[in-house]
Every structure is written in C-alpha cells, then in structure tokens.
Amino acid sequence: MRILLCVLFVMLAVVPADTLPRSRATPAQSDAMAFIARMYADYSWETNDATFRSNTPLFVASSTVLERFFDTPLAKAILADRACAVRTQGECHLSFDPMWDSQDPGGVTVRVVPTRDSLVVQARLHYPYRNETRVVTYRLRRTPTGLRIVDMGGRHWPSLLKLFQRPVQ
C-alpha cells in the first residue's frame, strides 16, 4: 500500500515550475517531464522507509534496463563504474545514488518540473527528515527509440559524465 501511495504521489507531483505554467508547457517539455516522472514512479519503492529491497535500484540494474533510460555513453559509464567497484572491491566514482542525490532516499518526495529548455528537466527531491530540497537536473535527447538521459547533475556534481571521467582515488 505504501508503495502504491508513493507511486501515486510521484505521478501527481508532475507539476510545473512557478515560472512556466502547465498550460504553457510545450509538448516536448511534457514528454520530457513524463519520461522523468515515469522513471521516478518506477523506482519510488526506494523511498520506502521499510527495509523492503527485493527490487533492483536503477543504478545497479542490468544494461538492458539502463539503456531504457540512459543514452549509450552514460549507460556505458555507469557500467564501467560498476565494474571498477567490483575490481577494486570498493567505490570508484559513485558513493551515492545520483537519481536521489543521496545514499538513502527514505521518505523522499519528488516533484518534476520543466525548465526553459524543452529537453532539460529538474527533479526536486524533498528530504523531510532534514527539511531539505535537492535538485537533480536531467539533460535528455531524442533517439530513434525515444527520449534518453544524456547527462544529469546535482549541486555538488554538475555533470555525472564528468564525474565518471575523474581519476579514481
């Protein structure tokens, strides 16, 4: 029941930013917002405070799943980072889940909003236990198979692709 409520909240939370009323959102903006909102709805189970973890988080999912959301270079970088973590038996570039801009998304609520660029969407993540809102910005592109995330970034990591290019420490 809690998972269903989280999914419903995420779907209802697809509201525009104050600077761009929904009635003025272009079809491309609506498509990009729907793509990101659907991704968050699919993975909203991660915000459940319980220890229910029988599903696979997006950033540890199979390459087939990654390719449904991410453009090929970003999907390959995620897989390479995962291989690095196995090889080094530790963390390489990711010590957090970029989708949630956190190690623990418990209790997080999401609001997906457009920007002035129709292929750039923001996910505003509200962490109630800190009364903090973090923003993850998604840059998308159209491919023959649909929209894909080209890059994403947060306050402390403006580009996930660039984060993956840093030397492993």
N, CA, C and O of each residue as an XYZ file, in Angstrom:
676
protein
N       0.821     -1.192      0.000
C       0.000      0.000      0.000
C       0.870      1.263      0.000
O       0.573      2.225     -0.709
N       1.966      1.254      0.816
C       2.840      2.421      0.871
C       3.505      2.672     -0.473
O       3.693      3.818     -0.879
N       3.860      1.586     -1.161
C       4.492      1.741     -2.470
C       3.503      2.361     -3.448
O       3.866      3.249     -4.219
N       2.251      1.898     -3.422
C       1.236      2.460     -4.294
C       1.049      3.943     -4.025
O       0.912      4.733     -4.959
N       1.042      4.325     -2.754
C       0.907      5.744     -2.421
C       2.092      6.551     -2.923
O       1.920      7.671     -3.404
N       3.302      5.990     -2.815
C       4.492      6.689     -3.325
C       4.382      6.881     -4.830
O       4.685      7.956     -5.346
N       3.948      5.836     -5.536
C       3.811      5.932     -6.988
C       2.770      6.985     -7.344
O       2.991      7.797     -8.242
N       1.639      6.976     -6.648
C       0.608      7.965     -6.913
C       1.115      9.366     -6.643
O       0.833     10.283     -7.415
N       1.862      9.552     -5.554
C       2.379     10.878     -5.236
C       3.325     11.361     -6.324
O       3.245     12.509     -6.762
N       4.229     10.476     -6.762
C       5.174     10.870     -7.799
C       4.423     11.257     -9.063
O       4.762     12.262     -9.688
N       3.415     10.490     -9.455
C       2.668     10.808    -10.661
C       1.899     12.114    -10.502
O       1.800     12.889    -11.453
N       1.350     12.371     -9.311
C       0.636     13.616     -9.082
C       1.582     14.797     -8.948
O       1.180     15.944     -9.142
N       2.831     14.521     -8.617
C       3.789     15.594     -8.374
C       4.369     16.175     -9.653
O       5.210     17.071     -9.584
N       3.956     15.704    -10.798
C       4.465     16.244    -12.061
C       3.769     17.574    -12.295
O       2.779     17.674    -13.019
N       4.329     18.595    -11.649
C       3.771     19.933    -11.773
C       4.856     20.862    -12.267
O       6.038     20.604    -12.040
N       4.490     21.917    -12.925
C       5.492     22.815    -13.492
C       6.113     23.744    -12.452
O       5.584     23.934    -11.357
N       7.234     24.306    -12.829
C       7.855     25.332    -12.008
C       6.983     26.582    -12.038
O       6.195     26.780    -12.962
N       7.133     27.414    -11.028
C       6.345     28.640    -10.947
C       6.549     29.540    -12.160
O       5.675     30.339    -12.498
N       7.693     29.413    -12.810
C       7.997     30.308    -13.930
C       7.398     29.839    -15.253
O       7.438     30.572    -16.241
N       6.842     28.622    -15.283
C       6.311     28.111    -16.527
C       5.014     27.354    -16.259
O       5.054     26.154    -15.990
N       3.870     28.024    -16.326
C       2.609     27.347    -16.051
C       2.386     26.156    -16.975
O       2.830     26.168    -18.124
N       1.692     25.116    -16.471
C       1.462     23.894    -17.235
C       0.805     24.190    -18.578
O       1.129     23.555    -19.582
N      -0.102     25.138    -18.600
C      -0.801     25.446    -19.843
C       0.150     25.979    -20.907
O      -0.181     25.966    -22.092
N       1.316     26.445    -20.503
C       2.282     26.988    -21.457
C       3.426     26.018    -21.728
O       4.326     26.341    -22.503
N       3.417     24.829    -21.107
C       4.460     23.847    -21.360
C       4.285     23.302    -22.774
O       3.172     22.985    -23.195
N       5.381     23.200    -23.492
C       5.321     22.687    -24.859
C       5.147     21.166    -24.812
O       5.407     20.548    -23.780
N       4.707     20.557    -25.926
C       4.603     19.097    -25.952
C       5.937     18.419    -25.649
O       5.965     17.389    -24.976
N       7.043     18.984    -26.136
C       8.363     18.396    -25.855
C       8.668     18.439    -24.368
O       9.218     17.483    -23.821
N       8.315     19.551    -23.699
C       8.536     19.643    -22.260
C       7.690     18.615    -21.529
O       8.163     17.964    -20.597
N       6.440     18.469    -21.949
C       5.561     17.493    -21.323
C       6.099     16.087    -21.512
O       6.045     15.280    -20.584
N       6.625     15.770    -22.709
C       7.208     14.453    -22.963
C       8.405     14.209    -22.051
O       8.512     13.145    -21.442
N       9.302     15.182    -21.954
C      10.492     15.036    -21.122
C      10.106     14.910    -19.648
O      10.668     14.091    -18.921
N       9.156     15.715    -19.220
C       8.698     15.630    -17.827
C       8.070     14.268    -17.554
O       8.317     13.670    -16.507
N       7.262     13.778    -18.484
C       6.609     12.479    -18.307
C       7.639     11.353    -18.258
O       7.484     10.407    -17.485
N       8.687     11.447    -19.074
C       9.739     10.427    -19.100
C      10.424     10.344    -17.729
O      10.593      9.257    -17.178
N      10.813     11.500    -17.188
C      11.492     11.524    -15.887
C      10.520     11.143    -14.773
O      10.896     10.407    -13.860
N       9.287     11.625    -14.828
C       8.293     11.269    -13.805
C       8.039      9.762    -13.802
O       7.904      9.155    -12.740
N       7.976      9.166    -14.980
C       7.770      7.722    -15.086
C       8.953      6.966    -14.477
O       8.767      5.951    -13.807
N      10.169      7.464    -14.712
C      11.349      6.828    -14.133
C      11.260      6.862    -12.611
O      11.490      5.852    -11.947
N      10.924      8.029    -12.063
C      10.796      8.127    -10.603
C       9.653      7.260    -10.087
O       9.772      6.660     -9.018
N       8.559      7.183    -10.820
C       7.445      6.323    -10.400
C       7.889      4.863    -10.372
O       7.536      4.126     -9.451
N       8.660      4.439    -11.376
C       9.143      3.063    -11.431
C      10.063      2.724    -10.266
O      10.129      1.571     -9.840
N      10.771      3.719     -9.752
C      11.744      3.469     -8.687
C      11.356      4.117     -7.359
O      12.190      4.228     -6.461
N      10.115      4.539     -7.229
C       9.673      5.181     -5.982
C       9.695      4.221     -4.799
O       9.701      4.667     -3.652
N       9.708      2.919     -5.051
C       9.798      1.954     -3.964
C      11.061      2.195     -3.130
O      11.104      1.826     -1.956
N      12.082      2.806     -3.723
C      13.326      3.060     -2.995
C      13.136      4.059     -1.851
O      13.948      4.096     -0.927
N      12.087      4.859     -1.900
C      11.866      5.860     -0.860
C      11.122      5.294      0.341
O      10.920      5.990      1.336
N      10.717      4.040      0.251
C      10.011      3.400      1.342
C      10.954      3.271      2.536
O      12.080      2.791      2.400
N      10.491      3.699      3.696
C      11.335      3.651      4.891
C      11.579      2.231      5.385
O      12.529      1.994      6.131
N      10.750      1.298      4.987
C      10.927     -0.089      5.418
C      12.155     -0.688      4.744
O      12.734     -0.075      3.848
N      12.545     -1.851      5.159
C      13.738     -2.490      4.588
C      13.387     -3.344      3.379
O      14.187     -4.190      2.980
N      12.238     -3.150      2.796
C      11.813     -3.888      1.611
C      12.716     -3.502      0.448
O      12.626     -2.392     -0.076
N      13.579     -4.416      0.053
C      14.536     -4.128     -1.017
C      14.621     -5.286     -2.009
O      15.715     -5.632     -2.457
N      13.502     -5.881     -2.353
C      13.571     -7.017     -3.272
C      13.757     -6.566     -4.714
O      14.106     -7.381     -5.567
N      13.535     -5.305     -5.004
C      13.733     -4.784     -6.353
C      15.167     -4.307     -6.536
O      15.913     -4.175     -5.566
N      15.544     -4.052     -7.768
C      16.897     -3.600     -8.070
C      16.887     -2.096     -8.325
O      16.137     -1.628     -9.181
N      17.702     -1.327     -7.602
C      17.802      0.122     -7.874
C      18.285      0.369     -9.305
O      18.993     -0.457     -9.881
N      17.902      1.494     -9.863
C      18.230      1.810    -11.245
C      19.724      1.748    -11.516
O      20.135      1.181    -12.528
N      20.545      2.310    -10.646
C      21.979      2.394    -10.935
C      22.725      1.075    -10.728
O      23.938      1.021    -10.933
N      22.029      0.018    -10.328
C      22.640     -1.312    -10.294
C      21.862     -2.283    -11.179
O      22.086     -3.492    -11.129
N      20.961     -1.757    -11.975
C      20.148     -2.581    -12.880
C      20.987     -3.075    -14.051
O      22.115     -2.630    -14.264
N      20.416     -3.994    -14.794
C      21.098     -4.569    -15.962
C      21.320     -3.514    -17.045
O      20.698     -2.452    -17.039
N      22.213     -3.832    -17.966
C      22.485     -2.894    -19.065
C      21.231     -2.670    -19.898
O      21.025     -1.574    -20.419
N      20.398     -3.682    -20.031
C      19.152     -3.538    -20.786
C      18.248     -2.492    -20.145
O      17.653     -1.671    -20.844
N      18.143     -2.518    -18.827
C      17.327     -1.534    -18.114
C      17.963     -0.157    -18.220
O      17.269      0.827    -18.477
N      19.265     -0.075    -18.027
C      19.953      1.221    -18.129
C      19.716      1.860    -19.492
O      19.506      3.069    -19.583
N      19.748      1.063    -20.541
C      19.582      1.595    -21.893
C      18.157      2.078    -22.178
O      17.938      2.777    -23.167
N      17.198      1.725    -21.345
C      15.838      2.264    -21.488
C      15.761      3.697    -20.999
O      14.871      4.447    -21.400
N      16.693      4.081    -20.133
C      16.670      5.420    -19.553
C      17.832      6.297    -20.005
O      17.655      7.499    -20.201
N      19.016      5.716    -20.174
C      20.224      6.492    -20.420
C      20.723      6.335    -21.848
O      20.620      5.262    -22.443
N      21.265      7.423    -22.389
C      21.924      7.401    -23.679
C      23.153      6.485    -23.562
O      23.690      6.308    -22.468
N      23.586      5.917    -24.659
C      24.646      4.907    -24.642
C      25.913      5.341    -23.892
O      26.397      4.565    -23.068
N      26.480      6.536    -24.128
C      27.701      6.893    -23.392
C      27.505      6.916    -21.872
O      28.392      6.500    -21.126
N      26.363      7.394    -21.420
C      26.121      7.445    -19.977
C      25.881      6.041    -19.423
O      26.376      5.715    -18.344
N      25.138      5.216    -20.136
C      24.921      3.832    -19.693
C      26.252      3.089    -19.595
O      26.486      2.354    -18.635
N      27.125      3.280    -20.589
C      28.445      2.630    -20.564
C      29.282      3.128    -19.396
O      30.002      2.346    -18.774
N      29.199      4.424    -19.088
C      29.960      4.982    -17.962
C      29.466      4.407    -16.631
O      30.265      4.132    -15.735
N      28.168      4.231    -16.509
C      27.599      3.632    -15.288
C      28.100      2.200    -15.146
O      28.520      1.790    -14.064
N      28.056      1.441    -16.232
C      28.534      0.055    -16.193
C      30.034     -0.023    -15.913
O      30.482     -0.907    -15.182
N      30.807      0.890    -16.485
C      32.252      0.913    -16.242
C      32.543      1.227    -14.773
O      33.452      0.645    -14.181
N      31.773      2.147    -14.188
C      31.970      2.462    -12.774
C      31.623      1.256    -11.906
O      32.301      0.978    -10.916
N      30.582      0.556    -12.276
C      30.193     -0.655    -11.538
C      31.296     -1.702    -11.637
O      31.620     -2.346    -10.640
N      31.882     -1.884    -12.825
C      32.976     -2.842    -13.000
C      34.202     -2.420    -12.180
O      34.884     -3.266    -11.600
N      34.475     -1.125    -12.135
C      35.577     -0.601    -11.330
C      35.356     -0.921     -9.851
O      36.295     -1.308     -9.156
N      34.144     -0.765     -9.377
C      33.832     -1.048     -7.975
C      34.051     -2.524     -7.647
O      34.529     -2.862     -6.564
N      33.701     -3.389     -8.578
C      33.924     -4.826     -8.371
C      35.424     -5.112     -8.372
O      35.926     -5.836     -7.512
N      36.128     -4.542     -9.339
C      37.568     -4.770     -9.483
C      38.347     -4.283     -8.264
O      39.273     -4.952     -7.806
N      37.974     -3.124     -7.742
C      38.699     -2.539     -6.611
C      38.108     -2.948     -5.265
O      38.668     -2.643     -4.212
N      36.981     -3.634     -5.307
C      36.254     -4.048     -4.100
C      35.941     -2.849     -3.215
O      36.085     -2.895     -1.993
N      35.514     -1.788     -3.861
C      35.148     -0.562     -3.145
C      34.426      0.382     -4.087
O      33.968     -0.016     -5.158
N      34.331      1.621     -3.680
C      33.678      2.633     -4.508
C      34.681      3.218     -5.482
O      35.864      3.354     -5.171
N      34.199      3.558     -6.651
C      35.048      4.239     -7.615
C      34.608      5.696     -7.705
O      35.197      6.552     -7.045
N      33.598      5.996     -8.497
C      33.130      7.368     -8.618
C      31.852      7.631     -7.834
O      31.623      8.749     -7.372
N      31.034      6.622     -7.686
C      29.732      6.820     -7.040
C      29.721      6.311     -5.606
O      29.908      5.122     -5.348
N      29.502      7.222     -4.696
C      29.294      6.859     -3.291
C      27.859      7.202     -2.890
O      27.522      7.220     -1.706
N      27.025      7.472     -3.888
C      25.634      7.866     -3.681
C      24.844      7.430     -4.908
O      25.420      7.038     -5.923
N      23.533      7.500     -4.804
C      22.671      7.192     -5.946
C      22.317      8.508     -6.614
O      21.584      9.308     -6.033
N      22.820      8.758     -7.827
C      22.582     10.048     -8.490
C      21.108     10.385     -8.683
O      20.728     11.555     -8.626
N      20.287      9.388     -8.906
C      18.865      9.634     -9.104
C      18.252     10.328     -7.887
O      17.361     11.167     -8.021
N      18.739      9.968     -6.709
C      18.211     10.521     -5.463
C      19.154     11.554     -4.846
O      18.817     12.167     -3.833
N      20.337     11.754     -5.446
C      21.350     12.660     -4.905
C      21.585     12.362     -3.431
O      21.696     13.269     -2.606
N      21.658     11.067     -3.116
C      21.741     10.644     -1.726
C      22.151      9.178     -1.655
O      22.052      8.440     -2.635
N      22.612      8.775     -0.480
C      22.838      7.357     -0.222
C      21.558      6.700      0.288
O      21.380      5.489      0.153
N      20.673      7.498      0.871
C      19.458      6.965      1.475
C      18.259      7.835      1.103
O      18.081      8.906      1.683
N      17.436      7.399      0.151
C      16.297      8.211     -0.262
C      15.039      8.004      0.578
O      13.955      8.427      0.176
N      15.164      7.368      1.724
C      13.995      7.077      2.551
C      13.140      8.308      2.824
O      13.639      9.320      3.317
N      11.862      8.220      2.504
C      10.907      9.291      2.771
C      10.898     10.436      1.779
O      10.127     11.381      1.942
N      11.728     10.377      0.763
C      11.840     11.473     -0.204
C      10.573     11.582     -1.047
O       9.977     10.575     -1.429
N      10.176     12.809     -1.327
C       9.110     13.061     -2.286
C       9.720     13.794     -3.477
O      10.708     14.515     -3.336
N       9.125     13.603     -4.640
C       9.693     14.126     -5.884
C       8.666     15.000     -6.594
O       7.479     14.683     -6.661
N       9.169     16.106     -7.115
C       8.354     16.961     -7.980
C       9.172     17.220     -9.237
O      10.277     17.758     -9.162
N       8.642     16.845    -10.374
C       9.335     17.009    -11.656
C       8.840     18.293    -12.299
O       7.637     18.515    -12.436
N       9.796     19.140    -12.692
C       9.439     20.451    -13.241
C      10.217     20.721    -14.525
O      11.339     20.242    -14.692
N       9.612     21.496    -15.436
C      10.306     21.839    -16.687
C      11.281     22.984    -16.465
O      11.277     23.632    -15.419
N      12.103     23.216    -17.454
C      12.967     24.396    -17.490
C      12.657     25.108    -18.805
O      11.763     24.692    -19.542
N      13.374     26.149    -19.092
C      13.139     26.872    -20.352
C      13.550     26.046    -21.567
O      13.060     26.283    -22.671
N      14.451     25.073    -21.373
C      14.878     24.174    -22.441
C      13.974     22.942    -22.403
O      13.869     22.288    -21.366
N      13.328     22.623    -23.507
C      12.354     21.534    -23.519
C      12.956     20.159    -23.247
O      12.224     19.228    -22.910
N      14.270     20.010    -23.386
C      14.909     18.724    -23.132
C      15.750     18.727    -21.857
O      16.618     17.875    -21.670
N      15.480     19.693    -20.989
C      16.117     19.735    -19.673
C      14.993     19.771    -18.644
O      14.109     20.627    -18.695
N      15.045     18.830    -17.715
C      14.006     18.686    -16.700
C      14.669     18.608    -15.339
O      15.766     18.065    -15.206
N      14.006     19.147    -14.330
C      14.521     19.062    -12.969
C      13.630     18.170    -12.123
O      12.405     18.187    -12.244
N      14.270     17.396    -11.269
C      13.561     16.638    -10.250
C      13.902     17.314     -8.927
O      15.066     17.367     -8.530
N      12.895     17.824     -8.257
C      13.103     18.460     -6.954
C      12.773     17.422     -5.890
O      11.627     16.999     -5.738
N      13.804     17.028     -5.165
C      13.711     15.955     -4.181
C      13.629     16.564     -2.790
O      14.556     17.243     -2.349
N      12.526     16.322     -2.105
C      12.368     16.879     -0.757
C      12.655     15.793      0.274
O      12.008     14.746      0.292
N      13.639     16.062      1.130
C      14.028     15.164      2.213
C      13.392     15.679      3.496
O      13.897     16.631      4.090
N      12.286     15.066      3.941
C      11.540     15.607      5.077
C      12.297     15.576      6.398
O      12.112     16.469      7.225
N      13.145     14.573      6.620
C      13.847     14.490      7.898
C      14.894     15.585      8.053
O      15.334     15.855      9.170
N      15.303     16.220      6.961
C      16.225     17.363      7.013
C      15.533     18.660      6.617
O      16.114     19.742      6.707
N      14.279     18.538      6.176
C      13.555     19.661      5.590
C      14.433     20.345      4.541
O      14.645     21.557      4.559
N      14.927     19.520      3.636
C      15.864     19.968      2.605
C      15.350     19.554      1.232
O      14.802     18.464      1.071
N      15.524     20.416      0.257
C      15.187     20.083     -1.121
C      16.458     20.110     -1.953
O      17.213     21.083     -1.937
N      16.677     19.027     -2.677
C      17.807     18.929     -3.596
C      17.252     18.875     -5.011
O      16.137     18.405     -5.232
N      18.028     19.354     -5.954
C      17.581     19.375     -7.347
C      18.546     18.544     -8.189
O      19.760     18.743     -8.150
N      17.982     17.617     -8.945
C      18.747     16.862     -9.931
C      18.252     17.319    -11.297
O      17.059     17.247    -11.592
N      19.169     17.786    -12.117
C      18.828     18.270    -13.449
C      19.169     17.191    -14.472
O      20.280     16.661    -14.492
N      18.203     16.883    -15.309
C      18.357     15.870    -16.359
C      18.417     16.546    -17.714
O      17.578     17.388    -18.036
N      19.415     16.174    -18.510
C      19.521     16.631    -19.884
C      19.199     15.433    -20.773
O      19.844     14.388    -20.681
N      18.203     15.595    -21.627
C      17.744     14.482    -22.456
C      17.963     14.765    -23.931
O      18.225     15.899    -24.329
N      17.852     13.728    -24.725
C      17.857     13.877    -26.177
C      16.899     12.851    -26.756
O      16.605     11.821    -26.150
N      16.430     13.168    -27.941
C      15.555     12.241    -28.656
C      16.422     11.260    -29.445
O      17.368     11.662    -30.121
N      16.097      9.996    -29.356
C      16.786      8.959    -30.113
C      15.730      8.219    -30.940
O      14.535      8.434    -30.734
N      16.136      7.371    -31.853
C      15.143      6.604    -32.611
C      14.245      5.738    -31.716
O      13.134      5.382    -32.108
N      14.728      5.405    -30.525
C      13.941      4.577    -29.607
C      13.250      5.388    -28.522
O      12.665      4.813    -27.606
N      13.306      6.713    -28.607
C      12.640      7.567    -27.622
C      13.620      8.451    -26.866
O      14.805      8.503    -27.193
N      13.116      9.142    -25.858
C      13.959     10.017    -25.053
C      14.954      9.203    -24.240
O      14.650      8.101    -23.784
N      16.150      9.763    -24.067
C      17.170      9.150    -23.230
C      17.900     10.257    -22.477
O      18.032     11.377    -22.970
N      18.372      9.927    -21.280
C      19.128     10.869    -20.453
C      20.565     10.891    -20.966
O      21.243      9.864    -20.993
N      21.019     12.074    -21.372
C      22.376     12.262    -21.876
C      23.332     12.541    -20.714
O      24.468     12.068    -20.699
N      22.853     13.312    -19.752
C      23.647     13.656    -18.575
C      22.691     14.120    -17.496
O      21.533     14.444    -17.762
N      23.186     14.147    -16.299
C      22.407     14.627    -15.165
C      23.375     15.225    -14.162
O      24.567     14.917    -14.176
N      22.861     16.081    -13.292
C      23.744     16.718    -12.329
C      22.993     17.237    -11.128
O      21.785     17.467    -11.170
N      23.738     17.415    -10.059
C      23.213     17.977     -8.818
C      24.108     19.106     -8.359
O      25.056     19.481     -9.049
N      23.807     19.641     -7.202
C      24.549     20.802     -6.686
C      26.051     20.530     -6.566
O      26.866     21.378     -6.930
N      26.418     19.355     -6.060
C      27.828     19.047     -5.821
C      28.464     18.220     -6.938
O      29.640     17.865     -6.860
N      27.697     17.921     -7.958
C      28.194     17.145     -9.103
C      27.434     17.612    -10.349
O      26.465     16.971    -10.758
N      27.859     18.703    -10.941
C      27.122     19.309    -12.055
C      26.965     18.419    -13.283
O      26.066     18.649    -14.092
N      27.821     17.407    -13.441
C      27.723     16.507    -14.589
C      28.139     15.111    -14.160
O      29.262     14.903    -13.701
N      27.230     14.153    -14.310
C      27.558     12.775    -13.974
C      28.624     12.239    -14.924
O      29.521     11.510    -14.500
N      28.534     12.594    -16.205
C      29.558     12.148    -17.156
C      30.952     12.649    -16.766
O      31.928     11.902    -16.836
N      31.038     13.906    -16.359
C      32.340     14.442    -15.941
C      32.810     13.800    -14.643
O      34.010     13.596    -14.455
N      31.885     13.479    -13.748
C      32.241     12.791    -12.508
C      32.871     11.429    -12.830
O      33.845     11.029    -12.193
N      32.319     10.724    -13.810
C      32.866      9.436    -14.213
C      34.228      9.553    -14.871
O      34.977      8.577    -14.900
N      34.575     10.731    -15.406
C      35.849     10.911    -16.088
C      36.985     11.256    -15.147
O      38.149     11.221    -15.545
N      36.665     11.591    -13.904
C      37.721     11.911    -12.935
C      38.523     10.665    -12.600
O      38.006      9.550    -12.668
N      39.794     10.856    -12.237
C      40.589      9.698    -11.813
C      39.991      9.084    -10.537
O      39.488      9.796     -9.668
N      40.055      7.769    -10.444
C      39.588      7.075     -9.248
C      40.617      7.257     -8.155
O      41.815      7.080     -8.372
N      40.131      7.616     -6.968
C      41.078      7.847     -5.856
C      41.087      6.705     -4.879
O      41.823      6.741     -3.894
